[in-house]
């Protein structure tokens, strides 16, 4: 947790607050269309969401690990690729948030348990690899309950995530960090997991849409 908090203390590149506010109120589809039209760049969008995610974290404690530095660098790369007519896929240049449980190279997948700390994944999960292949930019990882077993998101590593509409209530679990972040407009699109309601429950608690894929 101290490493995450130290990263949060680092200054982000400045970005106009009014412009950022407009960006984070747009849907993922609208952001992608705006990039296609040249109205926004990936760097614009990533910076806006990095700043908004920091605000959400300060209020809700919804984040696990941060990937701001790489995300900003990748946004610049995606913008250069777009100028050259190279589009990786339908998510080209869009920042996404990823649940702690899902493996990302260089990051811990703690599942809320201390025995999994300081054991960074050696490679991306298939899901993250597919998202990257389609142009998405993972920029934060989000909180979960201990061992993913509770309908709330609290553990001894990252702490407790609160509901964006009532700080005395839970955001749900196990994808509660994702739901709280998306509901706070801190991410345009979040990746969770769901066996017994771990996407659907937090989505309900936080007033957003959540989908459990069918086989």
N, C-alpha and C positions, 0 to 999 in steps of 0.2 A: 504493500500500500504506500509506503514511503517513497518508493521509486515512481509510482504513478503521480503522487502529489508533487514531487519535484519536477516532473514533466509539466504538470499543470501550471507551475510557477513560471515556466519559461515564456517569454513574450512571443506572441505570434506576429507575423507581418501585419501591419495596420490595414484595416479595411473599413470603408465608410459604413457607419452604423445604419443609416437610413437605407442604403442600398442592400446591405445584408438583410435587413428586416423584410424587404420585398422578396428577396431570393428565398428565404426560408419559409415563406408563406406559399410558395409555388409547389405544385405536385411534382413528383418525379418525372411524369410524362411531359409536363410543361417545361421543366428544366432541360430535358433532352431536346425538345423542339426548339427552345431558345438557343441552345448550342448549335443545332443544325442550321438555324437562320443567321448565326453570327451575332446574336443579341447578347449572349453571355459566353464567357469562356469557362473551361473546367476549373481554371485557377480561381476565378470569381466565386464559383459555387463551393469549391473545397474550402476556401478561406472563410466564406460566410458560415459554413456549417462547423468548421473548427471553432470559431468564436462562439457560435450558439451552443455547441456541445459543452464548452467550458462553463457557460452560464447554467446550463441544465445540471451539470455535475455539482456545481456549487450549491444548488438548491435541493437536488434530489439524490445525490450520490448514486448515479446510475451507471457509471463507467468502471471498467476494470483497467485495461491497459490502453495506451494511446499510440497512434501511429501517424501523428500530425506531420512530422518531418518528411517521412517517405511519401505521404499522401500529397503534400505540396509539390514535391519533386515530380511525382507521377502526373499530377495535373498539368504541369508545364510540358511534360513529354506528350501527353495526350493532345494538348493544344497544338504542338508542333506537328504531330501526326495528322491532325485534322487539316492543317494548312496544306499538307502534302497530299491530301486526299486519301489518307490511310485511316479507315475507320475499323476498329477491331470488332465491333459488334453493336448491338442495340443499346448497351449500357455505357458506351464510350464516354469517359470523362465524368461519370456520375459517382459521387462518394456514397459508400454504404457502410453501415455499422454491422458488426458481427458478434454474436453471442460468445461468451467466454469459452463455452464447451467446444466450439468448432475450431479445429486446428488451423493455425496460421504460422507459417515459417518464422521462427525467431521469437515467438510469443508463447507464454504458458497457456495451457488449457487446464485451468485448475479445477473446474467443476465445483468450485467452492470448498475444496479440501486442501489442507496445508501440505499433505504428502505429495501433491502434484506441483508445488511451487518450485521455481528455479529449475524447471526441466523444459526448456523451450522446444517447441515442435521443430523437427528437422525439415519438414516440408509442409506445404499447404494441403489441407483436405481437398477431396475432389470438388466439393461445393465451392470453396474459395478459388480453386484453380479455374473452374468454369466461369466464375464471375470475373476474374481477372482476364481470362481469354476473351470475354465479351466486352472488355473495356472498363469495367467497374473498378473503383478505387477504395479498398478498405481503409478507413481512417480512425476508427475506434473499436474497442471491444467492450462488451457490456456485461453487467452484473447478473448473478444467478443465486439460487439458494444452495446451501451445503448439500453436495452430492446430487443436486437437482431434484431432491425428493419432496419439496414443500411447495405449497401454493403461495409463496411469498419469495422475495429475493433478499436474503440476508445470510451472511457467512462471516467467519472470523478473519478472512483475508481482506475483503473489499468493504465490509460493513453492510448496512441496510439501505436498500433503495425505497424511497417513499413515493407516494402517489402524487402526480403533478397537480391534481385538483384539491387534494387535502393531505397535507404533510403528516397528519396523524394516522393515515391509512396506508395500506400496502398497494404496491403496483402489481401484485400478483407474481406468479412464478410458473414455470421456471424461467421463462423469457421476460422477466419483469424489468430488467434493465433496458432491454430493447423497447418494450412498450412505453416506459416512462420517457425515454429519449425521443422516440418518434412523436409521442404526444406533445412534447415540449418543442417540437420543430427543430430538434437537434440532429436529426438525420432524415433524409428524404425516403430512405428505404432500409429496413433492418432485416437481418437474417436470424431466425430463431429455430427451435426444434419443438416438436409436439408429438407426444404419445397419448397422454391422458388429459390434454387441455393446456399444455405449456405455452402455446401461442394464443389459443382462443381465450383462455382465462385472463391473462394480462391485457389482451386487446380490449376485452369487455370492461375490465377495471379502469382502463385509461382512456376509453372512448375513441378507439381507433379501429381500423380494419386489420384483421389478422387471418391468414390462410394456412390451413394444414393441407399440404399436398396429398393427393391420393396416389396409390401405387400405379 
